[in-house]
Every structure is written in structure tokens, then in C-alpha cells.
Amino acid sequence: MSDLIPQLTQQFFNGLSLGAIYALIAIGYTMVYGIIGMINFAHGEIYMIGAYVGLVTLTAIGTGSGLPTPFIIATMLLVAIAVTGIYGFSVERVAYRPVRGSPRLVALISAIGMSIFLQNWVALGQGARDMAVPSLVSGAVQFHMGTDFDVTIPYSRIMIIVVTVVLMIALTLFIKYSRMGRASRACSQDMHMANLLGIDTNRVISFTFVMGAILAAVGGVLIAITIGKLNPFIGFLAGIKAFTAAVLGGIGSIPGAMLGGVLLGLAETFAAAYISSQYKDIVAFSLLVLILLFRPTGLLGKPEVEKV
């Protein structure tokens, strides 16, 4: 019983770092939905591509290059951001813009097709097997809480939490104060009226896809460094979990995506620790079902008002 509080603290930090990754990916879903009312089901593959680009960059630099670790990680992130930004832009131009005026089912099928294409594109180029990612961030902070159980927080997970918080603050300020941020908010309110007022809605939509891809790329690189293993199919489950987080928090709400990601990460981690790791996915999706049953708009979502 004396070890209960330290163990809960340990699982809380583990869940917080996992939830931070879900939040980074979930924001991409919620931004796209908030602007065009569609779900980008190829978004999980963008996250996977970001992880692979980070690994390729690390391989090119070399772990024994003698360069400082922060410089290596920053380079991995910058290259992944640049490449996945292009992928995000391309997904919008190829899979969404041509079918934007079509029924939503058409866009859904197009997105699923793009997801399958990207999975196999990477599998053909890099192989379908698991690939190891060298550990760049070692060590951990230990807290002695007067019991036999010490709380251990790896520096890699601290890095995930810190980077995610910084990106969330930067995104919030950008959306609130920048010209493109104001245009994005106008498009989310009324796309047609924003177009009549002179806003380039096509540019705003492309920007939304690129911004979502950038955040997903950061999550992919960070989780690859932390977990140390990746394959071309990691994006599917991560994407579904992030979509669950977006719905949980309120699809279309950026604060909701952040909250949903954290809550989902905590729910999964505590389920794996205190029930069974085999039940963590069941708990996560059961949480989604409950939210859809009792609060379909999500925790921070608002009911859609039909414009007439």
C-alpha cells in the first residue's frame, strides 16, 4: 500500500508522455475537420513517414559523428518537418481537393486509399520489417518518495512532454494572433463567407494540412527516439488512437484535441498497468464509445449549428 502513490505517479508520467504524442497527431485531425468538415485518414501515415525520415536523417548523420545530441535531434526534426510538410500538401492536392465538392463518402474512400498507398510506398522503399532506432537520449530523473519504489522518468519522455507543451503554446498563439491563424478561424466559421471576403480558402486548407503534418512529424520522430522501433504500419493504429482522442476532446476543437490526447494516453497507461496490457486498446475504444453515447460532441466540442 505504501508503494501505491509512487506507482501512480510513475504511470501518470508515462501516460502523459504517450498522451502528448496522441495530442500532436490529433490536432491534425481536428484542424482539417474544423476547416473542411472531413477526416484525413491518411494522417497516421504522415506520422509514420516523419518517424522514418528522422531515422534516415540520423543514419546519414551517424551516431558516432561526434555532434552534440541536441543538434542531431533538431536536425532530425527539421528534416522530418520539411519532408512531411510536402507530403501533407500533396495529400490535400491529390486526395482531397479534387473531391472536395463530392459527397463525404467519396472523400473518405479517397483518404483510405491514400493511407494504403503511403503504407505500401514506405514498405517498398524501406522494407516491411521492424527497424531499430538508436537511442540518443539516455538517463532518467529519479524521485525517492520514502518507499521501496522509486519514480523513474526517462529524459526522453521529459523531452516529449516539454516539446509538446512548447508546440501547443506556439500553435495557440499563432492561431490567435497571426494573419493566417485569423483566416483559418474565419474559414472554420463560414468557408463561403470567408471566400467572399477575399480570403484564399484553398491556401488556408493547404496550410492546415501542412501544419497538421508538421505536428505529426514531430510526434513520429520523438516516439521513434523513445521507443526505438518502427515499421511502415505504426501509423495506422496511432492514427486511429489520435482520431479517438480528437473525438474524445471534441472534433474541431484544438484544446479538445490536446485534452483528448492526454486523457487517452493516461487511460491506456493505467489500463496496461493495473488491468493488462492486452486490454489497453479495449479501454481506449470503450472510452470512445461512451463519449459518443453520452456526449457526441466530445468534452470541449460544441453542437453544430446549421446555417440557413
LINWO-V327259 format. One record per residue. N is the residue number from 1. RES is the residue in three letters. PSI is psi in whole degrees, 0 to 359 (* if undefined). D_LAST is the distance of its C-alpha to the last C-alpha in whole Angstrom. Layout:
n = <N	N>
res = <RES	RES>
psi = <PSI	PSI>
d_last = <D_LAST	D_LAST>
This chain:
n = <1	2	3	4	5	6	7	8	9	10	11	12	13	14	15	16	17	18	19	20	21	22	23	24	25	26	27	28	29	30	31	32	33	34	35	36	37	38	39	40	41	42	43	44	45	46	47	48	49	50	51	52	53	54	55	56	57	58	59	60	61	62	63	64	65	66	67	68	69	70	71	72	73	74	75	76	77	78	79	80	81	82	83	84	85	86	87	88	89	90	91	92	93	94	95	96	97	98	99	100	101	102	103	104	105	106	107	108	109	110	111	112	113	114	115	116	117	118	119	120	121	122	123	124	125	126	127	128	129	130	131	132	133	134	135	136	137	138	139	140	141	142	143	144	145	146	147	148	149	150	151	152	153	154	155	156	157	158	159	160	161	162	163	164	165	166	167	168	169	170	171	172	173	174	175	176	177	178	179	180	181	182	183	184	185	186	187	188	189	190	191	192	193	194	195	196	197	198	199	200	201	202	203	204	205	206	207	208	209	210	211	212	213	214	215	216	217	218	219	220	221	222	223	224	225	226	227	228	229	230	231	232	233	234	235	236	237	238	239	240	241	242	243	244	245	246	247	248	249	250	251	252	253	254	255	256	257	258	259	260	261	262	263	264	265	266	267	268	269	270	271	272	273	274	275	276	277	278	279	280	281	282	283	284	285	286	287	288	289	290	291	292	293	294	295	296	297	298	299	300	301	302	303	304	305	306	307	308>
res = <MET	SER	ASP	LEU	ILE	PRO	GLN	LEU	THR	GLN	GLN	PHE	PHE	ASN	GLY	LEU	SER	LEU	GLY	ALA	ILE	TYR	ALA	LEU	ILE	ALA	ILE	GLY	TYR	THR	MET	VAL	TYR	GLY	ILE	ILE	GLY	MET	ILE	ASN	PHE	ALA	HIS	GLY	GLU	ILE	TYR	MET	ILE	GLY	ALA	TYR	VAL	GLY	LEU	VAL	THR	LEU	THR	ALA	ILE	GLY	THR	GLY	SER	GLY	LEU	PRO	THR	PRO	PHE	ILE	ILE	ALA	THR	MET	LEU	LEU	VAL	ALA	ILE	ALA	VAL	THR	GLY	ILE	TYR	GLY	PHE	SER	VAL	GLU	ARG	VAL	ALA	TYR	ARG	PRO	VAL	ARG	GLY	SER	PRO	ARG	LEU	VAL	ALA	LEU	ILE	SER	ALA	ILE	GLY	MET	SER	ILE	PHE	LEU	GLN	ASN	TRP	VAL	ALA	LEU	GLY	GLN	GLY	ALA	ARG	ASP	MET	ALA	VAL	PRO	SER	LEU	VAL	SER	GLY	ALA	VAL	GLN	PHE	HIS	MET	GLY	THR	ASP	PHE	ASP	VAL	THR	ILE	PRO	TYR	SER	ARG	ILE	MET	ILE	ILE	VAL	VAL	THR	VAL	VAL	LEU	MET	ILE	ALA	LEU	THR	LEU	PHE	ILE	LYS	TYR	SER	ARG	MET	GLY	ARG	ALA	SER	ARG	ALA	CYS	SER	GLN	ASP	MET	HIS	MET	ALA	ASN	LEU	LEU	GLY	ILE	ASP	THR	ASN	ARG	VAL	ILE	SER	PHE	THR	PHE	VAL	MET	GLY	ALA	ILE	LEU	ALA	ALA	VAL	GLY	GLY	VAL	LEU	ILE	ALA	ILE	THR	ILE	GLY	LYS	LEU	ASN	PRO	PHE	ILE	GLY	PHE	LEU	ALA	GLY	ILE	LYS	ALA	PHE	THR	ALA	ALA	VAL	LEU	GLY	GLY	ILE	GLY	SER	ILE	PRO	GLY	ALA	MET	LEU	GLY	GLY	VAL	LEU	LEU	GLY	LEU	ALA	GLU	THR	PHE	ALA	ALA	ALA	TYR	ILE	SER	SER	GLN	TYR	LYS	ASP	ILE	VAL	ALA	PHE	SER	LEU	LEU	VAL	LEU	ILE	LEU	LEU	PHE	ARG	PRO	THR	GLY	LEU	LEU	GLY	LYS	PRO	GLU	VAL	GLU	LYS	VAL>
psi = <327	339	0	312	312	320	320	320	318	312	328	314	323	315	326	319	320	318	329	320	315	320	319	319	321	329	324	316	313	328	315	316	320	332	308	359	25	157	127	88	0	3	325	326	331	319	316	318	322	319	318	319	320	318	317	320	317	319	320	320	316	129	340	23	343	359	151	143	316	324	319	314	318	320	317	316	317	316	317	320	315	314	314	333	319	318	317	317	317	320	317	317	323	315	340	313	318	338	16	325	2	170	152	332	325	315	324	314	320	318	318	319	318	322	312	319	314	322	310	331	313	322	321	324	324	351	151	356	164	141	138	139	122	145	121	331	109	170	168	161	131	137	125	117	26	17	182	346	121	137	123	121	107	146	330	322	326	319	317	312	315	313	318	316	317	316	321	317	315	318	317	315	321	313	327	322	338	161	316	324	317	322	321	318	324	318	324	331	312	100	316	314	321	322	320	330	3	5	132	92	327	320	320	318	316	318	320	317	318	316	317	320	321	314	320	322	318	316	320	316	316	318	329	318	321	312	322	16	140	160	169	354	6	337	332	304	319	322	318	319	317	323	319	317	320	318	321	315	337	98	131	351	119	313	326	321	319	311	316	319	314	315	320	318	318	318	316	314	315	325	317	325	321	351	282	145	337	345	359	323	324	317	317	312	335	323	320	315	317	318	317	329	315	339	79	334	357	176	319	6	158	144	141	135	121	126	133	*>
d_last = <60	61	59	56	54	55	54	51	51	51	49	46	47	47	44	42	43	42	39	39	39	36	34	34	33	30	29	29	27	24	24	23	20	19	19	18	17	21	24	27	30	32	32	35	37	36	38	41	41	42	44	46	46	47	50	51	51	53	56	56	57	59	60	63	62	63	60	58	56	53	53	53	50	48	49	48	45	44	45	43	40	41	41	38	36	37	36	33	32	34	32	28	30	31	29	26	25	26	24	21	19	20	20	20	23	25	24	26	29	29	29	32	34	34	35	38	39	39	41	44	44	45	47	49	50	51	52	50	53	52	53	55	53	56	56	55	55	57	59	57	57	59	58	61	60	63	63	64	61	60	56	56	53	53	53	51	48	48	47	44	43	44	42	39	39	40	37	34	35	35	32	30	32	31	27	27	30	30	28	27	26	24	22	22	20	17	17	16	14	12	14	13	13	16	17	17	19	22	21	23	21	23	26	24	23	27	28	26	28	31	31	30	34	36	35	36	39	40	40	42	45	45	45	47	50	50	50	52	51	48	47	45	43	43	39	38	38	38	34	34	35	33	30	31	31	27	26	28	27	24	22	21	23	26	28	27	29	32	32	31	34	37	36	36	39	41	40	42	45	46	45	48	50	50	50	50	49	48	46	44	41	41	40	37	35	36	34	31	31	32	29	27	28	28	25	23	21	25	27	25	21	18	16	13	9	6	4	0>
